[in-house]
Amino acid sequence: MKKSILFISLVILILVLAFFFVTKKDIHFNKEEDQNEIKEDNTPSYIDDNDTLVGLYKKEEKVRNLIKEYETIFKYHQDLIELEVYYTNETVLNNTNQIKLFDQYRDSYQNAYNYKIGYKINFETKNQVINKTILSPKDTEDFYEFLEVYLYDDYHRNKGEWYSHTTESEYNDETILTSIKLTSGKLVDEIISDIHLTVFTYDEDDFANGFYRGKSKYEMIVKKSNT
């Protein structure tokens, strides 16, 4: 009888030890898997290799000036500012042909043709904050009553002919939004902040949650004049 009890106790002990060993092994493997998952999560999935400089320029009588701040009156249907885009941050550019000037700076970058031009508009009204990425004309519609934004493809215009802003139906993969014009909308009096305009160059992986995350960008500010 004592031998039977001893035998049963020995079997139970062996089973307990075996269970403990297997459980400990599973825990160890789970820890390794968790660590591997953490390592994978910390691995950067986005690499910004776009080193293209970009700037916003206002065409003056004899030159084009890089604009950082510009003050003007906010009055309904009045143009606030019109700006051209070039792939440089030089303070002053000459007043040569716009397309030749655009090519001159774009051709200085090996991969510049792989990127398109986009914009971001940010300002505050009495009731809301506008923070909008603009990749094509349709992206300007949400805040049109406050600020009218017109985009132009100067690069593909017909030389010597009058041309208007680019519409959504005209926009395609070949479009280059080389200039932008800001015009006061009918609710412009409700804008209570400066208007921040950013230009950037991008490809398809340069966005997170709908916003540009690259480094190829330039920001200018339109300030409201009190006079």
C-alpha positions as CSV (number, residue, x, y, z in Angstrom):
1,M,0.0,0.0,0.0
2,K,2.8,2.4,1.0
3,K,4.6,1.5,-2.3
4,S,1.4,2.4,-4.3
5,I,1.1,5.7,-2.6
6,L,4.8,6.5,-3.1
7,F,4.5,5.6,-6.7
8,I,1.5,7.8,-7.3
9,S,3.2,10.7,-5.5
10,L,6.2,10.2,-7.7
11,V,4.1,10.3,-10.9
12,I,2.3,13.4,-9.7
13,L,5.7,15.1,-8.9
14,I,7.0,14.2,-12.4
15,L,3.8,15.6,-14.1
16,V,4.1,18.9,-12.1
17,L,7.7,19.3,-13.0
18,A,7.0,18.6,-16.6
19,F,4.1,21.1,-16.7
20,F,6.4,23.8,-15.0
21,F,9.1,23.2,-17.6
22,V,6.8,23.5,-20.6
23,T,5.1,26.6,-19.2
24,K,8.4,28.3,-18.5
25,K,9.6,27.5,-22.0
26,D,6.5,29.0,-23.5
27,I,6.9,32.1,-21.5
28,H,10.5,32.4,-22.6
29,F,9.4,32.0,-26.3
30,N,6.6,34.6,-25.8
31,K,9.1,37.1,-24.4
32,E,11.4,36.6,-27.4
33,E,8.4,37.1,-29.8
34,D,7.3,40.3,-27.9
35,Q,10.9,41.6,-28.1
36,N,11.0,40.9,-31.8
37,E,7.7,42.7,-32.3
38,I,9.0,45.7,-30.3
39,K,12.2,45.8,-32.4
40,E,10.1,45.6,-35.6
41,D,7.8,48.5,-34.4
42,N,10.9,50.6,-33.6
43,T,12.3,50.1,-37.1
44,P,11.7,53.3,-39.1
45,S,9.4,52.7,-42.0
46,Y,9.8,56.2,-43.6
47,I,13.0,57.5,-45.0
48,D,13.0,61.1,-46.4
49,D,15.7,61.2,-49.1
50,N,14.3,64.3,-50.8
51,D,16.9,67.1,-50.4
52,T,15.2,69.5,-52.8
53,L,15.2,73.1,-51.6
54,V,12.1,75.0,-52.4
55,G,11.0,78.7,-52.0
56,L,8.1,81.1,-52.6
57,Y,9.0,84.2,-54.7
58,K,7.1,87.4,-55.5
59,K,7.9,88.8,-58.9
60,E,8.8,92.5,-58.7
61,E,9.7,94.8,-61.6
62,K,13.2,93.6,-62.2
63,V,13.7,90.6,-59.8
64,R,12.0,87.9,-57.9
65,N,12.3,88.1,-54.2
66,L,12.1,85.2,-51.7
67,I,9.2,86.1,-49.4
68,K,9.1,85.2,-45.7
69,E,6.5,87.7,-44.5
70,Y,4.1,89.9,-46.5
71,E,1.6,92.4,-45.0
72,T,-1.5,93.5,-46.9
73,I,-5.2,94.6,-46.4
74,F,-7.7,91.8,-46.1
75,K,-10.6,93.1,-48.2
76,Y,-13.2,91.0,-50.0
77,H,-12.2,90.0,-53.5
78,Q,-8.9,91.6,-53.3
79,D,-5.8,89.7,-54.2
80,L,-3.6,89.2,-51.2
81,I,-0.5,87.9,-52.9
82,E,0.7,85.8,-55.9
83,L,3.8,83.7,-55.6
84,E,6.0,81.6,-57.8
85,V,7.8,78.4,-56.8
86,Y,11.4,77.6,-57.5
87,Y,13.7,74.9,-56.3
88,T,16.0,77.2,-54.3
89,N,16.2,79.4,-51.3
90,E,18.3,82.1,-52.8
91,T,17.2,85.5,-51.6
92,V,16.9,87.2,-55.1
93,L,16.4,85.6,-58.5
94,N,16.7,87.4,-61.8
95,N,13.7,88.3,-63.9
96,T,14.4,85.9,-66.8
97,N,11.8,83.7,-68.5
98,Q,9.8,81.8,-65.8
99,I,10.0,78.4,-67.4
100,K,13.8,78.7,-68.1
101,L,14.3,79.8,-64.5
102,F,12.2,76.9,-63.2
103,D,14.2,74.4,-65.3
104,Q,17.5,76.0,-64.2
105,Y,17.0,75.1,-60.5
106,R,15.0,71.9,-61.0
107,D,17.8,70.5,-63.2
108,S,20.3,71.0,-60.5
109,Y,18.8,68.1,-58.6
110,Q,19.1,64.6,-59.9
111,N,15.7,63.3,-58.7
112,A,13.6,66.5,-58.7
113,Y,11.5,65.2,-61.6
114,N,10.2,62.5,-59.3
115,Y,8.4,65.0,-57.0
116,K,5.3,67.1,-57.4
117,I,4.5,70.5,-55.8
118,G,1.9,70.8,-53.1
119,Y,0.9,73.4,-50.5
120,K,-0.5,73.7,-47.0
121,I,-2.8,76.6,-45.8
122,N,-3.2,77.3,-42.1
123,F,-5.2,80.1,-40.4
124,E,-7.8,80.7,-37.7
125,T,-11.3,82.1,-38.1
126,K,-13.8,83.2,-35.4
127,N,-15.2,79.7,-35.2
128,Q,-12.6,77.2,-36.5
129,V,-9.0,76.5,-37.4
130,I,-8.3,75.8,-41.1
131,N,-5.3,73.5,-41.6
132,K,-5.5,72.1,-45.1
133,T,-3.1,70.2,-47.4
134,I,-3.6,71.2,-51.1
135,L,-2.5,68.8,-53.8
136,S,-5.0,69.7,-56.5
137,P,-7.7,72.4,-57.0
138,K,-10.4,70.5,-55.2
139,D,-8.5,70.8,-51.9
140,T,-9.2,74.5,-51.9
141,E,-13.0,74.3,-51.8
142,D,-13.5,73.7,-48.0
143,F,-12.5,77.2,-47.0
144,Y,-13.2,79.1,-50.2
145,E,-15.6,81.6,-48.5
146,F,-12.8,82.8,-46.3
147,L,-9.8,82.5,-48.7
148,E,-9.9,81.9,-52.4
149,V,-6.8,79.9,-53.5
150,Y,-5.9,79.7,-57.2
151,L,-3.3,77.3,-58.5
152,Y,-1.4,77.7,-61.8
153,D,0.6,75.5,-64.1
154,D,2.8,78.1,-65.7
155,Y,5.1,75.5,-67.0
156,H,2.7,74.0,-69.5
157,R,1.1,77.2,-70.6
158,N,1.0,78.2,-74.3
159,K,3.6,80.9,-74.8
160,G,2.2,84.3,-75.5
161,E,-1.4,83.2,-74.8
162,W,-3.6,84.2,-71.8
163,Y,-4.3,81.4,-69.4
164,S,-6.3,81.0,-66.2
165,H,-5.9,79.0,-63.0
166,T,-5.9,75.2,-63.1
167,T,-9.2,73.5,-62.5
168,E,-9.8,70.1,-61.1
169,S,-10.9,68.7,-64.5
170,E,-7.6,70.0,-66.0
171,Y,-5.4,68.6,-63.3
172,N,-3.5,65.4,-64.1
173,D,-0.2,63.6,-63.4
174,E,1.7,66.0,-65.7
175,T,0.5,69.1,-63.9
176,I,3.1,71.2,-62.1
177,L,1.6,73.8,-59.7
178,T,4.3,76.3,-60.2
179,S,2.4,79.3,-58.7
180,I,-0.4,80.2,-56.3
181,K,-2.6,83.2,-55.7
182,L,-4.4,84.0,-52.5
183,T,-7.6,86.2,-52.8
184,S,-9.8,87.4,-50.0
185,G,-13.2,85.5,-49.8
186,K,-16.5,87.0,-48.8
187,L,-16.0,86.0,-45.2
188,V,-12.4,87.3,-45.0
189,D,-13.4,89.6,-42.1
190,E,-13.8,86.4,-39.9
191,I,-10.1,85.5,-40.3
192,I,-8.5,86.4,-37.0
193,S,-5.0,85.2,-37.5
194,D,-2.1,85.5,-40.0
195,I,-2.3,83.1,-43.0
196,H,0.5,80.6,-43.1
197,L,1.3,79.2,-46.5
198,T,3.7,76.3,-47.0
199,V,5.0,74.9,-50.3
200,F,6.5,71.5,-50.4
201,T,7.7,68.8,-52.9
202,Y,6.5,65.3,-52.4
203,D,6.0,61.8,-53.6
204,E,3.4,59.3,-52.5
205,D,5.0,58.2,-49.2
206,D,5.5,61.7,-47.8
207,F,2.3,61.9,-45.9
208,A,1.0,60.7,-42.5
209,N,-2.6,61.2,-41.5
210,G,-3.1,63.4,-44.5
211,F,-0.3,65.9,-43.7
212,Y,3.2,66.3,-45.3
213,R,6.0,65.0,-43.1
214,G,9.0,65.6,-45.4
215,K,11.8,68.3,-45.1
216,S,11.5,69.7,-48.6
217,K,9.3,72.7,-47.7
218,Y,9.2,76.5,-47.2
219,E,6.7,78.6,-45.2
220,M,5.7,82.2,-45.6
221,I,3.2,84.3,-43.6
222,V,0.6,86.8,-44.9
223,K,-0.1,89.3,-42.2
224,K,-3.2,91.5,-42.0
225,S,-2.5,95.2,-42.3
226,N,-4.4,97.5,-40.0
227,T,-4.4,100.4,-42.5
